[in-house]
């Protein structure tokens, strides 16, 4: 009984928080606000799921802090110059995957620490973004493209569908395919994985590539969500994304980085920020609560003796 209470303690706390926000503002627990939360959560969840793939293999990835902003800036700039959207999307996904290849090669083949490599990659991408946009916001005026993020399908926001489809694909990939099994084996015991013949270097490279691909998708959707590429947009996801991943270790596959847990963790993060906004909290206090949640999530993860990533 005690173990069961410990397992669901965080979700119980979240339940009480939902009740509190509903009491403060009845609009919180409505279908309209639920859809709003899914819109706000879509980019965060896709980024967080990308990080989770890498962390499942025992590494860590901070490059999303630069890749998302760089991809978004180039996307908005090229769209405003009337380049064909489809060709721009393929080009930018290739760029994002290229960053993943660079990260994976340096980490898996040259055995460099993933923390330092991906922080360096993040700053490289941020520098390229600044060189391209000069630190200025580029607005998108193409209404046909903006409707992709603003529109709905079957009464549910398109961005929500994007995040749910991404979740389902990754659940299938990580838990029902051979590459996913190898990812989990490497993260569980890298030495044992090598001994049974798993190509650790290749699958770590593949994990970084998949993460880069997801960062690219997020980088394309983000300017569509806010109607433009805001300078250094990727940086705003640094704390929330990590917090979502660590919160995910308290759910489903307890003590392990996992796909469904990360998705729920991202949703909880967005829901809390949404509730604080409806409660009238000043926007500049949001990072304070994000930092507190990150510390709590890391503390819970440590208490469950989660396998630490390599820094």
NUDO-556377 format. One line per 8 residues: number of its first residue (from 1); their letters; for each residue x, y, z of N, C-alpha, C. Coordinates in pm, whole numbers, plus 50000, padded with zeros to 5 digits. Example, Ala and Ser with C-alpha at 12.3 -4.5 7.8 and 13.67 -1.06 7.14 Angstrom:
2
1> AS> 51319/49431/50780/51230/49550/50780/51320/49670/50780  51285/49775/50708/51367/49894/50714/51290/50003/50787
//
This chain:
311
1> XXXXXXXX> 50084/49880/50000/50000/50000/50000/50087/50125/50000  50192/50122/50081/50282/50238/50090/50349/50263/49957  50391/50153/49890/50456/50167/49760/50360/50226/49658  50233/50183/49662/50134/50233/49568/50111/50382/49589  50104/50426/49716/50085/50568/49746/50204/50648/49696  50327/50593/49718/50448/50662/49672/50449/50676/49520  50402/50570/49452/50401/50570/49307/50313/50680/49249  50198/50700/49310/50102/50795/49254/50096/50926/49332
9> XXXXXXXX> 50193/50947/49422/50189/51066/49507/50193/51195/49426  50278/51198/49321/50290/51321/49243/50160/51351/49168  50097/51246/49112/49971/51266/49041/49860/51311/49137  49866/51263/49260/49769/51307/49361/49786/51456/49388  49911/51498/49402/49940/51641/49422/49888/51723/49304  49911/51674/49182/49864/51743/49063/49712/51755/49066  49645/51649/49112/49499/51653/49123/49452/51765/49215  49521/51781/49326/49486/51889/49419/49513/52026/49356
17> XXXXXXXX> 49621/52036/49278/49653/52162/49210/49544/52198/49110  49495/52097/49036/49386/52121/48940/49262/52172/49013  49231/52111/49126/49115/52155/49205/49133/52300/49251  49256/52335/49289/49283/52471/49336/49263/52572/49224  49321/52543/49106/49309/52636/48993/49164/52649/48948  49090/52539/48955/48949/52544/48917/48870/52631/49015  48908/52623/49141/48842/52706/49242/48874/52854/49220  49002/52883/49187/49044/53022/49164/48980/53080/49038
25> XXXXXXXX> 48975/52997/48932/48917/53043/48805/48843/52925/48741  48711/52925/48744/48632/52813/48689/48661/52784/48542  48716/52881/48469/48747/52858/48328/48859/52757/48309  48935/52730/48415/49049/52639/48404/49004/52501/48358  48897/52449/48416/48854/52313/48386/48740/52315/48283  48772/52368/48164/48676/52370/48054/48742/52311/47930  48659/52266/47836/48712/52208/47712/48794/52310/47633  48748/52434/47632/48820/52539/47560/48961/52556/47616
33> XXXXXXXX> 48972/52560/47748/49105/52577/47809/49188/52450/47792  49122/52334/47793/49193/52208/47770/49259/52210/47632  49186/52257/47532/49242/52268/47396/49356/52370/47393  49339/52479/47468/49444/52580/47475/49572/52521/47534  49558/52440/47638/49674/52376/47700/49744/52285/47600  49668/52212/47520/49729/52124/47421/49802/52204/47313  49747/52319/47276/49817/52405/47181/49949/52453/47238  49944/52499/47363/50064/52550/47428/50165/52440/47454
41> XXXXXXXX> 50116/52317/47473/50202/52206/47512/50270/52138/47394  50217/52154/47274/50262/52073/47160/50412/52083/47137  50466/52203/47128/50609/52220/47098/50693/52165/47213  50653/52195/47337/50728/52146/47453/50731/51994/47454  50619/51930/47427/50616/51784/47433/50703/51722/47325  50702/51778/47204/50784/51722/47096/50933/51736/47128  50972/51852/47179/51112/51871/47219/51150/51775/47331  51065/51765/47432/51093/51679/47547/51104/51532/47507
49> XXXXXXXX> 51021/51490/47412/51028/51352/47365/51160/51326/47292  51209/51427/47220/51339/51413/47155/51451/51396/47257  51449/51476/47362/51549/51464/47468/51541/51326/47532  51419/51277/47552/51400/51149/47620/51464/51035/47543  51456/51036/47410/51518/50930/47331/51667/50923/47361  51733/51039/47367/51876/51042/47396/51904/50997/47539  51822/51042/47633/51845/51009/47773/51817/50861/47803  51731/50800/47725/51708/50656/47740/51836/50579/47713
57> XXXXXXXX> 51921/50631/47624/52048/50565/47592/52159/50600/47690  52128/50681/47791/52228/50714/47892/52306/50841/47865  52264/50919/47765/52330/51045/47734/52234/51161/47761  52278/51282/47732/52192/51399/47750/52212/51493/47632  52110/51574/47604/52116/51660/47486/52056/51797/47519  52140/51901/47510/52094/52039/47530/52088/52117/47399  52121/52053/47289/52131/52126/47162/51998/52185/47117  51887/52131/47168/51756/52183/47128/51742/52331/47158
65> XXXXXXXX> 51815/52379/47260/51807/52520/47295/51850/52612/47183  51932/52561/47090/51975/52641/46975/51910/52597/46845  51890/52465/46828/51838/52412/46702/51696/52463/46676  51611/52462/46778/51472/52505/46761/51466/52649/46712  51546/52736/46775/51547/52877/46735/51604/52897/46596  51712/52826/46562/51775/52840/46430/51680/52795/46320  51619/52678/46339/51526/52626/46239/51408/52721/46221  51356/52771/46333/51242/52864/46327/51276/52992/46253
73> XXXXXXXX> 51395/53047/46280/51436/53172/46216/51451/53155/46066  51517/53046/46025/51537/53023/45882/51403/52993/45813  51318/52918/45881/51187/52885/45824/51107/53012/45797  51096/53097/45898/51019/53221/45882/51080/53310/45773  51213/53320/45774/51280/53405/45675/51260/53356/45533  51271/53224/45512/51257/53171/45377/51112/53175/45329  51019/53155/45422/50877/53163/45384/50842/53305/45341  50894/53405/45413/50867/53543/45376/50935/53583/45245
81> XXXXXXXX> 51036/53505/45204/51100/53529/45075/51038/53445/44964  50924/53382/44999/50841/53308/44903/50906/53181/44850  50990/53118/44930/51039/52985/44894/50925/52883/44910  50931/52775/44837/50828/52671/44846/50830/52607/44986  50718/52610/45059/50716/52559/45197/50767/52415/45212  50726/52327/45118/50767/52187/45130/50918/52173/45121  50980/52242/45026/51125/52234/45010/51196/52293/45132  51139/52399/45190/51197/52459/45310/51192/52362/45426
89> XXXXXXXX> 51079/52294/45441/51063/52197/45550/51166/52086/45539  51181/52028/45419/51278/51920/45401/51421/51968/45426  51451/52089/45380/51584/52144/45400/51614/52160/45549  51519/52215/45624/51542/52243/45765/51543/52116/45850  51464/52016/45810/51471/51889/45881/51608/51824/45859  51661/51840/45739/51795/51788/45710/51901/51861/45794  51884/51992/45811/51976/52070/45894/51971/52022/46039  51849/52004/46089/51832/51960/46228/51892/51821/46249
97> XXXXXXXX> 51865/51731/46154/51923/51596/46164/52075/51604/46154  52126/51698/46074/52271/51716/46063/52334/51751/46197  52267/51837/46273/52316/51867/46408/52315/51741/46493  52211/51659/46477/52205/51533/46551/52319/51440/46514  52352/51435/46386/52464/51353/46340/52594/51402/46403  52613/51533/46406/52734/51589/46466/52742/51553/46614  52631/51571/46686/52629/51535/46827/52660/51388/46847  52591/51304/46769/52608/51160/46784/52748/51113/46751
105> XXXXXXXX> 52808/51171/46648/52944/51132/46610/53044/51168/46720  53033/51290/46771/53127/51336/46874/53112/51256/47005  52987/51220/47035/52962/51151/47162/52989/51001/47151  52936/50938/47046/52945/50792/47038/53075/50741/46978  53129/50813/46879/53251/50766/46813/53378/50825/46874  53373/50952/46911/53492/51014/46970/53490/51010/47123  53379/50959/47180/53365/50939/47325/53377/51069/47404  53328/51179/47348/53328/51305/47421/53203/51313/47509
113> XXXXXXXX> 53209/51383/47622/53092/51391/47712/52974/51463/47645  52858/51401/47651/52741/51455/47581/52699/51591/47635  52719/51614/47764/52681/51743/47821/52756/51856/47752  52888/51845/47746/52970/51951/47689/52948/51963/47539  52938/51850/47470/52918/51852/47325/52790/51923/47288  52680/51885/47354/52550/51941/47315/52531/52085/47361  52595/52123/47471/52593/52265/47510/52668/52346/47405  52781/52292/47359/52856/52360/47253/52775/52371/47126
121> XXXXXXXX> 52706/52263/47089/52622/52265/46969/52510/52367/46983  52454/52377/47102/52348/52474/47127/52397/52615/47098  52517/52649/47146/52570/52783/47123/52606/52806/46977  52651/52700/46909/52679/52712/46766/52551/52747/46691  52443/52675/46722/52315/52701/46656/52263/52840/46690  52280/52882/46815/52237/53017/46854/52315/53123/46779  52445/53100/46761/52526/53194/46685/52484/53203/46540  52455/53087/46480/52408/53086/46342/52273/53156/46329
129> XXXXXXXX> 52187/53136/46430/52057/53203/46428/52073/53355/46431  52164/53400/46517/52186/53544/46526/52245/53599/46397  52336/53523/46337/52396/53567/46211/52291/53578/46101  52192/53488/46105/52089/53487/46001/51984/53596/46024  51938/53609/46148/51826/53700/46176/51867/53833/46238  51996/53847/46275/52045/53967/46343/51971/53991/46475  51916/53884/46531/51846/53896/46658/51710/53959/46648  51656/53969/46526/51526/54033/46505/51418/53929/46481
137> XXXXXXXX> 51297/53962/46522/51183/53874/46499/51136/53886/46354  51110/53772/46291/51059/53769/46154/50916/53714/46158  50819/53796/46118/50679/53756/46125/50636/53684/45997  50547/53589/46014/50493/53514/45900/50353/53566/45869  50331/53603/45745/50202/53660/45705/50120/53565/45617  50176/53450/45587/50108/53352/45501/49999/53280/45582  49874/53323/45563/49763/53268/45640/49740/53120/45611  49770/53077/45491/49751/52936/45456/49843/52845/45538
145> XXXXXXXX> 49960/52895/45573/50051/52818/45658/50014/52831/45806  49977/52949/45846/49945/52972/45988/49827/52888/46034  49735/52857/45942/49618/52779/45981/49657/52638/46024  49776/52593/45982/49824/52461/46024/49834/52455/46176  49881/52562/46237/49895/52565/46382/49770/52620/46451  49699/52707/46384/49583/52771/46447/49455/52689/46432  49449/52604/46330/49326/52534/46298/49295/52416/46388  49180/52354/46361/49134/52239/46437/49089/52129/46342
153> XXXXXXXX> 49091/52008/46393/49041/51892/46319/48958/51808/46415  48833/51786/46381/48739/51713/46467/48724/51780/46604  48728/51914/46602/48708/51987/46727/48826/51989/46820  48943/51943/46772/49064/51938/46854/49175/52009/46778  49259/52089/46847/49361/52168/46777/49461/52084/46698  49498/52134/46582/49595/52064/46498/49727/52036/46570  49773/52135/46646/49898/52115/46720/49886/52000/46819  49768/51986/46879/49745/51874/46970/49755/51741/46898
161> XXXXXXXX> 49702/51736/46774/49714/51614/46695/49859/51583/46662  49936/51688/46628/50079/51668/46600/50149/51600/46718  50123/51652/46839/50191/51598/46957/50144/51456/46988  50014/51429/46973/49963/51295/47001/50015/51192/46901  50020/51229/46773/50073/51138/46672/50221/51110/46697  50296/51215/46734/50437/51196/46769/50452/51100/46885  50367/51116/46987/50369/51026/47103/50347/50882/47061  50244/50857/46981/50211/50720/46941/50323/50656/46859
169> XXXXXXXX> 50382/50734/46768/50491/50681/46686/50610/50643/46773  50643/50730/46869/50759/50702/46953/50735/50589/47052  50612/50576/47102/50580/50461/47188/50602/50332/47110  50553/50331/46985/50574/50212/46900/50723/50189/46876  50797/50294/46844/50938/50280/46812/51020/50231/46931  50999/50291/47046/51084/50260/47163/51048/50129/47229  50919/50092/47228/50876/49976/47306/50833/49855/47223  50827/49870/47090/50779/49759/47009/50866/49731/46887
177> XXXXXXXX> 50986/49790/46881/51077/49763/46770/51215/49727/46823  51296/49667/46737/51432/49628/46777/51519/49748/46811  51519/49857/46729/51600/49973/46768/51563/50027/46906  51433/50031/46936/51390/50079/47066/51441/49990/47178  51438/49859/47155/51490/49764/47254/51640/49786/47275  51712/49814/47167/51856/49840/47178/51882/49971/47253  51801/50074/47226/51816/50200/47300/51806/50173/47450  51704/50098/47490/51680/50073/47632/51789/49983/47693
185> XXXXXXXX> 51838/49891/47613/51945/49803/47662/52073/49882/47687  52105/49973/47595/52225/50056/47609/52214/50144/47732  52098/50205/47753/52080/50289/47870/52082/50211/47999  52033/50087/47996/52030/50006/48117/52167/49955/48157  52244/49908/48059/52379/49856/48088/52457/49855/47958  52533/49961/47937/52605/49976/47810/52705/49865/47787  52775/49824/47892/52876/49719/47879/52812/49588/47838  52699/49555/47901/52630/49430/47867/52576/49437/47725
193> XXXXXXXX> 52530/49554/47684/52480/49569/47547/52591/49543/47446  52710/49590/47474/52824/49565/47384/52855/49415/47378  52847/49351/47492/52884/49209/47499/52789/49119/47422  52662/49162/47408/52566/49080/47333/52561/49119/47186  52652/49209/47145/52666/49241/47004/52590/49362/46953  52533/49442/47043/52463/49564/47002/52566/49671/46966  52549/49734/46852/52639/49842/46810/52604/49970/46887  52666/49989/47001/52634/50102/47088/52659/50234/47017
201> XXXXXXXX> 52770/50243/46944/52802/50369/46876/52695/50405/46773  52651/50306/46696/52551/50333/46593/52419/50376/46654  52374/50306/46756/52242/50336/46812/52241/50467/46892  52354/50503/46949/52360/50635/47012/52356/50743/46905  52426/50721/46795/52420/50814/46684/52277/50827/46633  52208/50714/46620/52070/50713/46573/51978/50789/46669  52002/50774/46800/51920/50845/46899/51935/50996/46885  52058/51043/46866/52080/51187/46848/52017/51236/46717
209> XXXXXXXX> 52021/51153/46614/51960/51191/46487/51808/51204/46501  51746/51108/46568/51601/51114/46590/51563/51237/46673  51645/51265/46774/51620/51384/46856/51630/51510/46772  51733/51518/46686/51748/51633/46599/51629/51649/46506  51578/51538/46455/51460/51542/46369/51340/51602/46442  51319/51561/46568/51208/51614/46646/51229/51762/46679  51353/51801/46706/51380/51944/46730/51349/52025/46603  51378/51965/46487/51347/52032/46362/51198/52053/46343
217> XXXXXXXX> 51119/51950/46374/50973/51962/46366/50924/52071/46460  50976/52070/46583/50937/52172/46680/50976/52311/46632  51094/52322/46572/51141/52451/46523/51055/52505/46410  50996/52416/46330/50908/52459/46221/50770/52497/46274  50720/52420/46370/50585/52446/46424/50581/52569/46514  50691/52597/46584/50691/52709/46679/50659/52843/46613  50725/52882/46503/50688/53011/46441/50547/53011/46384  50495/52894/46345/50357/52888/46299/50261/52909/46416
225> XXXXXXXX> 50300/52864/46534/50215/52879/46653/50204/53024/46695  50315/53098/46688/50316/53237/46738/50320/53338/46623  50303/53289/46499/50298/53375/46379/50431/53440/46346  50541/53386/46394/50671/53441/46360/50783/53377/46439  50906/53400/46393/51024/53345/46460/51078/53449/46557  51051/53428/46685/51102/53519/46787/51246/53482/46819  51330/53581/46834/51473/53557/46854/51497/53465/46975  51583/53363/46953/51625/53269/47057/51506/53199/47122
233> XXXXXXXX> 51408/53160/47041/51289/53094/47093/51323/52963/47163  51428/52896/47116/51464/52767/47176/51504/52776/47322  51561/52891/47360/51606/52906/47499/51491/52899/47598  51373/52941/47556/51259/52941/47648/51216/52800/47687  51264/52701/47614/51226/52562/47643/51331/52487/47724  51442/52552/47756/51549/52482/47826/51503/52421/47958  51447/52502/48047/51400/52452/48176/51276/52364/48164  51171/52409/48094/51050/52327/48086/51073/52188/48027
241> XXXXXXXX> 51157/52178/47925/51178/52048/47861/51250/51951/47955  51355/51997/48021/51425/51910/48116/51334/51869/48230  51255/51963/48280/51163/51932/48389/51063/51826/48346  51013/51837/48223/50917/51739/48173/50977/51599/48170  51103/51589/48127/51169/51458/48119/51186/51398/48259  51229/51478/48355/51249/51426/48490/51115/51393/48557  51014/51473/48532/50881/51441/48584/50833/51308/48529  50870/51280/48405/50828/51155/48341/50880/51031/48412
249> XXXXXXXX> 50989/51044/48484/51045/50927/48555/50960/50887/48675  50865/50971/48714/50779/50939/48829/50652/50866/48786  50638/50842/48654/50515/50782/48603/50545/50668/48507  50455/50574/48498/50461/50460/48406/50581/50372/48434  50694/50394/48366/50815/50315/48390/50894/50385/48501  50859/50355/48625/50908/50432/48738/51060/50426/48750  51120/50543/48770/51264/50550/48785/51339/50542/48654  51268/50545/48542/51332/50536/48411/51283/50650/48321
257> XXXXXXXX> 51373/50698/48236/51330/50794/48134/51238/50718/48038  51120/50769/48015/51026/50696/47930/50938/50792/47851  50889/50745/47738/50814/50828/47643/50679/50874/47698  50591/50784/47742/50461/50832/47791/50473/50920/47915  50570/50890/48002/50588/50972/48122/50630/51113/48086  50721/51126/47989/50765/51259/47945/50648/51338/47888  50564/51272/47809/50450/51341/47749/50356/51395/47856  50327/51312/47955/50241/51357/48066/50311/51466/48146
265> XXXXXXXX> 50443/51452/48166/50518/51554/48238/50512/51688/48169  50523/51688/48035/50514/51813/47958/50375/51874/47971  50274/51787/47968/50136/51836/47982/50114/51899/48119  50169/51834/48223/50156/51888/48359/50225/52023/48369  50345/52033/48311/50417/52161/48313/50334/52271/48249  50280/52243/48130/50200/52344/48059/50073/52377/48136  50010/52274/48193/49887/52295/48269/49911/52385/48389  50022/52365/48459/50053/52447/48576/50078/52592/48535
273> XXXXXXXX> 50153/52612/48427/50179/52748/48381/50050/52816/48335  49964/52738/48269/49834/52791/48226/49750/52832/48346  49750/52747/48449/49672/52776/48569/49724/52899/48641  49856/52914/48647/49913/53031/48712/49878/53159/48637  49872/53149/48504/49833/53266/48424/49687/53303/48451  49598/53204/48452/49457/53230/48479/49435/53282/48621  49529/53246/48711/49517/53292/48850/49568/53435/48865  49623/53491/48757/49668/53630/48761/49812/53648/48805
281> XXXXXXXX> 49893/53541/48799/50033/53551/48839/50111/53630/48734  50196/53723/48773/50278/53796/48677/50365/53702/48594  50375/53727/48464/50446/53636/48373/50593/53620/48410  50653/53724/48470/50797/53717/48498/50829/53622/48614  50728/53570/48682/50751/53472/48789/50748/53328/48737  50711/53312/48610/50702/53178/48553/50833/53098/48564  50950/53159/48529/51075/53083/48544/51101/53037/48687  51054/53114/48785/51071/53074/48926/51003/52940/48951
289> XXXXXXXX> 50879/52928/48907/50805/52804/48929/50860/52690/48843  50909/52722/48725/50971/52619/48642/51096/52563/48709  51177/52653/48768/51296/52609/48839/51262/52523/48959  51160/52562/49034/51116/52484/49150/51071/52344/49108  50993/52339/48999/50946/52210/48950/51062/52122/48905  51163/52182/48841/51279/52105/48798/51352/52045/48917  51373/52124/49023/51440/52073/49143/51359/51958/49204  51226/51976/49212/51140/51871/49269/51148/51745/49184
297> XXXXXXXX> 51143/51763/49051/51148/51647/48961/51280/51572/48973  51392/51645/48980/51523/51581/48995/51531/51509/49130  51474/51571/49234/51475/51509/49367/51397/51378/49367  51281/51378/49301/51201/51256/49293/51274/51149/49214  51336/51192/49102/51410/51097/49019/51527/51036/49096  51597/51119/49174/51711/51070/49253/51664/50974/49361  51548/51004/49420/51494/50918/49525/51461/50780/49470  51427/50772/49341/51397/50644/49280/51521/50578/49221
305> XXXXXXX> 51638/50635/49254/51766/50577/49210/51769/50560/49058  51725/50665/48989/51726/50660/48843/51870/50657/48791  51892/50584/48682/52026/50575/48622/52064/50713/48572  52176/50766/48621/52216/50902/48585/52278/50906/48447  52248/51012/48374/52308/51031/48243/52451/51079/48260  52527/51072/48153/52668/51111/48158/52683/51260/48135  52739/51328/48232/52764/51472/48217/52913/51495/48192
//
